[in-house]
Amino acid sequence: MRRGKSITGSVRVAVFGISAERLINLCAAGEIAFRGVKTSGDGETELTVKPSGLRKLRELEKRGLLSLSVKESFGIPYFFKGLRRRYALFLGLLLSVGAVWTSSFYIWQIEVRGNREIPTAVILSALREEGVRPGASAFSVDNRMLENRLVLKIPKLAWITVNVRGSTAWVIVREKTDKPVREEKSELRAKRGGVVVKVVVTRGTATVQKGDTVAEGQLLCESFPWENRAEARVTARTWYELSEAIPVSCVKKEYTGAEKGRTAAIFGEKRINFYFTGGNPYTCCDKITENKRLSFLDRGLLPTSVLRESFYEWRPMAAELSEREAEAILKARLISRLNGMIGSGSVTDTGFELRREDGLYVLTLRAECLEEIADL
């Protein structure tokens, strides 16, 4: 409702020489929409009408039925009417809106998704060579041509597509996957010792069964005499004992409370610094960077962003790790190391033992796991 009144405009008027009841009757007879009626003791009645209602009230004033004065006018029509006398301001407003609207038809940001092995910088460099870069027209992107050319430039690329939404180009890529080449083996041996809990043979003859204890390198399955290929999955219960260490003494940050900030503006690919000294203002400090890109309505990003860099000073302080801190750090390292060793296996039980010796915290992990032990 408010949006409609803002678009069509409204006028707040004060009416004299007529009672409020008589005024309301005249408005009803003349089909004059009004709101916000307010009366005062000196015979003045205030109300808000549309521009068309103001014209009808002016006609009643000419007929001598009432007297009125305009107290306030608001809305888009009156806003532009006020700008008519300020030609430079009005022209500047039109030029600014036109420039912003025009810039929304260009690419100002590129986001790459789907790449794992191919560096983002390599993809952006190849796109730049094909004309897809900040400042390029959003209508110049030809997906078919880009896919054909970039697949030839980047051998590991399977396909690529570019979707332009607003001023952002979303680059979706798919990398080629190399099919693993399995070496045919006439026999399978254990890559780790353990107790066998399951044997599934798909080709060949098993040499172990459930419940057997096997050692690393022991024969698990061999091929039939008439073929040179053995295939089997042997699941075993295995045990690990791993250790990690960390110094008791360490250096911690003590923040001094001093902080500094600086601002820069980025227009397209050009940066304008609003400061004179570069580098870090402190010898030891944390740096936090915030890049706020400007946008216009739903047309997307503009070629302008405000960069804010904040620096927080700290002093290095000699300290000692607590047992809890050391255990948390070492436990994360051991779990990560164990998961890398068992691959797709699972951990069924774990136990940790922390000790302090020779200026070190040493954490030992003893784990029981279920994993495939056949060396495929």
N, C-alpha and C positions, 0 to 999 in steps of 0.2 A: 504493500500500500504506500509506504513512504517512498519507494523507488518511483512509483507512478507519479506522485506529487512532485518529486524532484525533477522528473523529465518534463512534465507539462508546466510546472511552475505554479506558485501560489502567491497571494497578496494579502497582507494584513492591513485592514482598513479601519478607520474610526468614523462612525456615523453620528451626526448631530441633528437636532431639530425634529426628532421623531422618536416615539417610544419603541422599546425593544419588541413589544408584541406586534405593533404595526409594521415594524421592519421585517419581522419574521413572516408575516402574512404577505407582504409585498414580494419577498424572496420566493415564497412558495408559489404565488401567482405567476411570477416571471420565470419560474423554473431555474432559479439561481441556487446552485449547490453551495453550502456554507458549512463551517465547523468552528469550534472554539469560541462560542459567543460569550462575551464578558461585558457586564454593564457596570457603570459607575454612578455615583450620586449626583453628578452634574449633568445628567442626561446624555452621556456619551456611551455609545455601544460599539464594542470592538468585535470583529469577526474575520475569519479567513475565507477567501473565495478564490476561484480560479480566474485567470485572465479574462475569460469570456464573461464570468459573473461581474468582474469589475466594469466591463463595458456597459452592461445592463444597468448597473448602479449609477454610472455616469449619466445615462439617459434619464433616469429618475431624478437625478440632481438638476438636470436641465429643465425638467418640468416643475421644479420648485418643491418637490416632495421631501427632499432631505438635503443635507450637506455632508460631504465626506472628505477625508484626507488619507493619503496612503502613508502608513507608518513603516512598513517593511515589505520588501519583495524578495523572493528567494526561488531557487530552482535553476535549471540549465538555461532556459531562454534568457533570464535576466543576467545570468553570469556572462554569457557571450555579448549581451547588449552592453554590459559595462565595459567589456574589452574593446568595443568598437572605437572608443575615444583614445585608447592606448594602443596605437597601431603597432609599435615596436614589440610590446608584450604579446599582443595577439599573434603577430607574425612569428615571433620566437616560439610560442606555444605550438603553432601549426607545424613549424619546421622540426621541432623536437619530436612531436608525435609521429611525423612522417619519417624521420630518421630512425626512430625506434622500431616502427612498423616495418620499414624496409630491411633493417638489420636482422629481423627475425626470420627472413628468408635465406639466411646464410648459416653455414655450419661454424659454430664457435667452440664446440666441445666434442671430443671423440672418446667413446668408451668401448673397450675391447673385452669381450667375454668368450669363454670356452677354450682358451689356450692354456696348456699346462707346460709343454716342453718348449714351445716356440716363444721367445721373449716378446713382450708387448712392444718394446722399442723396435724390434725387427718388423713387426706388422705395421706399426705407425710409419716407419720409414718407407716401406713399400707402398702404402696408401698415399703418402705425400708425393712419391714419384708419379703416381697415377692421377694426381690432382685433387685427392681427397685430403684436405687439411683445414685447419681453422681459417675462416675467411672465404672458403669456397662456396659456390652457390649450391643450395640444397637440391636444385633441380638438375644438376650436372652429374649426379650419381647414376651410373649404369651398372646394375648388379651383375648382369651376364658378362659384360666386358671385364669388370673387375675380377670376377671369379676366374675367368679364363687366363688373365694375365698374371694374377697373383699366385695361382696354382703352379704356373711355370717358374715364377721367381722364387717361391718358397717350396722346396721339394716335400717337406713334411706336412704341407697343408692339403687337406682333402677337399674342402670347399669353404667358401666365405660368402656372407651376405651383409649388406649395409642397409639398415633401416633408419631413415631420418625422421625424427619426431621433434617438432619445434626447431630449436637450434642445436640439438644434440644428435650426433650420428652414432648409432649403436651398431657396433661391428661384432657379428656372431661368427665364430670360426669353428671348424671341426678338423682335428688333426688326424693324420693317418696312424693306424695302429699296426705295428709289425706283428705278424703271426709267429708265435714261438715255434722254433724248429726243434722237434723232439728227436733226440738221438735214440735209435733202436738199440736196446740192450738185450743180450741173451740171458743176463742174470741181474737181479736187484739185490743190493746189500744195504744194511742199516747205516744210516748216516749218524745215528746216536743210539746208545744203549738204553734199554728199558724193559718193561714187562708188557708183552703183547696182550691187547684186549680185543682186537678185531682184525680179521684177515679176509679180504675180498680179492680173489684172483680172477682176472678177466682173460688172461692168456698165460699159459705156462703151468708150472707145478709149484705149490707152496712147500717150503722146507721147514716152516714154523707153524705153530698153531696157538690158539688163545691160551694164555697162561704161561707161555714160554718166556724165559728171561734171555734176552739177546744182548750181545755186546756190539760196540761200534765196529762196522765193517763185516759183520756176520752175514752169510747168505740167507736171503729171505724167500726168493722165488727164482726159479730157473726156467728157461724156455723148453718147449718140446724138442725132441731130437730132430724132427723134420723142419723146424723153422728157427730162425735166429732172433726171436723177439719174446720178451717177458713183460707182462703188465699185471700190476697188483697194487692194492692199497692196504698198507699195514699200519694200524693205529696202535700206539703203545703209550703206557704211562711212563713219563720221564721225570727226572729230578734235576734241579739246577741249584748251584750255590755260587752267587755272584757278590762282589764287593765293590764299593765306591768310597772314595775318601775326599775330604775337603778341609782346608786349613781352619783352625780355630780362630785365628786372628784374621780380621777383615777390615775394609775401609767402608764406612757408611757416610751418607750425606747428611749434613746439618745445615738446614736452610737459614740464611741470615735475615730474611724478610725483605731484602733489597730486590727490587724488580724494575725492569725497564721494558718499554714497548716502542715499536715503530710501525709505520703504516706505509703501504705502497699501493698503487693502482695499476691494474693490468688492462690494457686496451688491445684486444686481439692477441698478438704475440709480443707486444712491447710492454715493458715494465717501467713505471715512473716511480722513483723512490722519493718519499717526502722526508728524507733524512740525509745527513751529510757523511756520517761515518759508517763504514761497513764492518763486517766481522762481528764476533761476539763481544758484548760490552764487559763481560766478566771472564776471569780465567776459568772458573768452574761454574757452570750454569746449566739449567735445563731450558730447552727451547720448545715452545709450542706455537705452531703455525695454524692460523685459521684463514681459509680462503672462501669468502662469501661472494658468490656469483649473483649478479642482478638479473631479474627476469621481468618480462612485461606481459601482464594478463596471462593467457594460456598459450601464447606463441612460443614460449620456451625461453632459453637463456639469451642474454645480451652479450656483446663482445667485451663487456666490462666486468671486472671483479675487484673487490677490495681485499687486500692481503694484510693481515695483522699478525705480527710476530711479537711474542712475549718471552722475556728472559727472566729466569728466577735464579738468583745467585745461591750457591751452597759452598760449604767448606768441607774438605775431606777430614774425617775424624777416625782415628784408630779405635777399633772396637772388637768385641768378641761375639761370635755367633752363639746363640743359645742352643741347647740341645734340640729344642723343638724346631727352630729354624733350620738347623743342619739336617735333621731327620727329614723334614719336608722336602728340602732340595735334593738330598741323596735318594730318597724314595722315588721321586719323579724320574730321576736318571735311571735307576735300576729297573723300574717298570717299563720304561721306554726301551731299554736295552734288551730286556727279556722278551717283549713283544716282537722285536726285530729278529730274535733268534728262533722263536717258535712259529713265525709266519701266521698261517691260518689256524694254528692250534689254539687251545684254550688253557687258561690257568685255573686249576681246581683248588689250590691251597697255597697260602704264602705265610712266611714268618720273617720278622725283621729283628736284628740284633745290633744295637748301636754301642760303640765303645770309643774311648778317647785314649790315644796313644801318640807320643812323640809330636805333640802340637797339631794333631789331626783328629777329626771325627771320622770314624770308619763305620759304615753301615753294611751289614751282610744280609743278603736276601737268600732264603731257602724256599724254593717253590716246587710244587708238584703240578705237572701239566699233562694234557692229552694232545698228542700231535702225530702227524704222519711221519714215519721214520724211514720209509723206503726211498732210496736215492734214485728218483725218477730221471 
